[in-house]
Amino acid sequence: MKPSHIEHIGLAVRNLEESIRYWEQVFGLKCYRIEEVADQQVRTAFFKIGDTKIELLESMDADGPIARFIEKKGEGVHHIAFAVGNVEEALQSVQDKNIVPIDTKPRPGAEGMQIAFLHPKSTHGVLTELCSGSTNEK
């Protein structure tokens, strides 16, 4: 597996609207998409910077994974996502190298992508996402 680029950096935030204002006012970026990903219990907002995106993640559920992350670690960097040609093949490749996946098969993510996460206990503390599919700004 060889990623083509960093697809996005995911940031856990308490309040999506306040965080969008920060990125727009301080950095002059434009939020181009807000989306709910119900099975992950999050609302997301995206900004494009060159070939990389910033994904803001707000929990839709007080017991959801992002809410638990913020409770434990506070707002901030949640994960880094790498673009790969095929998530299923990439998952097999990392498992062959004894990396423990959180997802054993790809699942739907934001922006129509297929995604899978790797467990931070086997990635030196970095929650890592593999993703492929639609990545075009709408």
LINDA-V328223 format. One record per backbone hydrogen bond with DSSP energy under -0.5 kcal/mol. CO is the residue of the C=O (numbers start at 0). NH is the residue of the N-H. E is the energy in kcal/mol with one decimal. If there is no record, write none. Layout:
BEGIN
CO|NH|E, CO|NH|E
END
This chain:
BEGIN
4|6|-0.7, 4|82|-2.6, 6|52|-1.2, 7|80|-3.0, 8|54|-2.6, 9|77|-3.3, 9|78|-1.5, 10|56|-2.9, 11|75|-1.9, 12|58|-0.5, 14|18|-2.2, 15|19|-2.7, 16|20|-2.2, 17|21|-2.0, 18|22|-2.2, 19|23|-2.4, 20|24|-3.4, 21|25|-2.8, 21|26|-0.6, 22|26|-0.9, 22|28|-1.6, 23|27|-0.9, 29|31|-0.6, 32|45|-2.2, 34|43|-3.6, 35|37|-0.6, 36|39|-1.3, 36|40|-0.5, 36|41|-1.6, 37|40|-1.2, 40|59|-2.9, 40|60|-0.6, 41|36|-3.0, 42|57|-2.7, 43|34|-2.3, 44|55|-2.9, 45|31|-2.0, 45|32|-0.8, 46|53|-2.4, 48|51|-2.1, 51|48|-3.6, 52|8|-2.0, 53|46|-1.9, 53|55|-0.6, 54|10|-3.2, 55|44|-1.5, 56|12|-2.9, 57|42|-2.6, 60|63|-2.1, 63|67|-2.5, 64|68|-2.1, 65|69|-2.7, 66|70|-2.4, 67|71|-2.0, 68|72|-3.5, 68|73|-0.6, 69|73|-1.8, 75|11|-2.8, 78|9|-2.4, 79|128|-2.6, 80|6|-1.9, 80|7|-1.2, 81|130|-2.3, 82|3|-2.3, 82|4|-0.6, 85|89|-2.3, 86|90|-2.9, 87|91|-1.9, 88|92|-2.3, 89|93|-2.4, 90|94|-2.3, 91|95|-2.1, 92|96|-0.6, 93|96|-0.8, 93|98|-2.3, 94|97|-1.9, 98|100|-0.6, 99|118|-2.8, 101|103|-0.5, 106|114|-3.0, 108|111|-0.8, 109|112|-1.6, 111|133|-0.6, 112|108|-2.8, 113|131|-2.1, 114|106|-2.3, 115|129|-3.2, 116|101|-2.8, 116|102|-1.6, 117|127|-1.2, 118|121|-1.9, 119|122|-0.8, 119|124|-2.9, 122|125|-1.1, 124|126|-0.6, 126|79|-1.8, 127|117|-3.0, 128|81|-2.9, 129|115|-1.6, 130|83|-2.6, 131|113|-3.0
END
